[in-house]
Amino acid sequence: MTQPTPPGANLNLRGAVDLGALAARNTRREEVARRAATDPAAVAPRSPYAVDVTEETFADVVQQSLEVPVVLDLWAEGYETGAEALQTLATELDGRILLARIDAQANPSLAQSLVQSLQAQAVPIVAAVVKGQPIPLFTGSYPALEEIRGVLEELLRVAEANGVTGRLAPIEQAAAEPAAPPVPPLQAEAQAALAAGDLDAAAAAYQRAVAQDPRDPEAAAGLARVGVLRRVQGVSLEEARAAAAAAPDDVAAQVVVADLDLVGGHVEDAFARLLRIVSTTVGEDRDTARTHLLELFAVVGTDDPRVTTARAALSRALF
């Protein structure tokens, strides 16, 4: 059953904005695109005040919460019809809110962060952001339109009390892009597990995908991303930093902080920490840091300029 949460609740979003620094392998679900192309009534009509959000654009959307309340709709395939009410109300409110839709399967790292930070059990998850502060609204299913209208009216009162009273101009919708190739079954299974917060199941699915095709870069990168998320799960950033500062020669302690830096969006800091170890150690410690650095390269994406710079620094340190 849907459990609406009164707007105004305070919740720490634990670095979800910075997770946009992780490489985003954003893949549209082929079935959703096919249904939109062949049966426009099968999906919600697009509001001129709605945008599709990726891990790369999430921070920009949150920035708009300084002007208007941003309503985050973390959805998954099968819930398109239930989301119609949000589209309808975004249009009805005529620019007083921005509806930001996030495909959980196409953006697994961002979805995982939102699920954990909002302590949700299942998608869809609908939350608001006002002045950068998250406000959980409801999870698990979409309420009826009138119930959502009441929640949004209360959200607007909260926003007004905090000086957020802007109004957006209608967003010009871009022409529909061609449907992306279908996600391989094992990768789709992994993405669904990530959206549900099951990191172990996601890792197992990616491992099977890599075993099936060791040359598949998407499966390898997905496995690396899940590995980082599993390693930092439940780890205190403050305690990890204190341990690393107290033992600068402890490679294991430095690797933990590098992972936390990466998840927090401090990509260059993560790379620099591991490059320092490679440059100043020999033997097993050096090899451990080098291997971990290569894994983080895969997470961020080999075409990322930060990876290009760090890879050149790694070559200089090794040779």
C-alpha positions, 0 to 999 in steps of 0.5 A: 500500500502506498505510504505518503510522507508529509513534505518537509521531512528531512533526509540526507541524500548521501552523495546521490548528486555526486554519483553522477561522476560514475560512468553512466551506461544509460540504456533505454528499455527497447520495449518502452520505446516500442510501445511509445512508437506504436501505441502512444496511449500506452505511456503517459503523455509528456508534460512540457514541464517534465524531463528525463534524467540520467546520472550525468544530468541529475546534479543539474536538475537538483540545482533547479530546485533553487527555483522550483520544487523538483519532483523525482519520479524513479520508475521502472518498466511496467509503471508507465501508466501509473505515472500518468497522474504526475505528468497530468499534474505537472502540466496542470501546475503550469511550471510551478514544479519540474517533474524529473523522471529517472529510469531505474534500469537505465541508471542503476547507480543513481537508482541504487543511491536513491533507494538507499538514501530514501530507505525505500523498499521498491520502485516507483519512488517519488520524492521532491527536492527543494533548495537541494534538500530531499523530501520523500513523498511516496513509494511502492505504487502511485496513489490516485490523482487526487491524492497526488494533487494534495501532496503536491499542493502541500509541497508547494506550500513548503516551497513557498515557505522556503522562498522557492516560488519560481515558475518554469517556461515550457520545455521544448521536447526534443525529437524522439531518439531511435530505440537503443539496442535491447539490453542483454538478458543478464545485464537487464537482470543485473540492472533490475537487481540494482534498482531493487537494492540487491547488490549481491544479485546484481554482482552474480548476474554481471559475473555470469554475463562476463563469463558468457562473453569476457570481451563484453565491456558493458558487463565488465564495467557493470561488474566493476561498478557493483564491486565499488558499491558493495565495498563501500556499503555501510562504510563510514567515510569519516572513520575510513579517512581517519584510518587512512590518515593514521596509516598512510602506508596501509594500502588496504586503508587507502583503497577504501578511501579511493572507493569512497572518493569515487562514489562521492564524485571525487574522481581525481582524488581517488585516482591520485591516492592510488597513483601515489601508492604506485609511485612510492611502493614496490612489489605487492602493494604497488601491484594492488594499487595498480590493479585497483586503479585499472578497475576504477578506470573501467568504472568511470569509463575509458573515454573519460578525460580524467581516465586518460590523464590518470592513465598517462600518469600511471604509465609514467609511474610504472616506467 
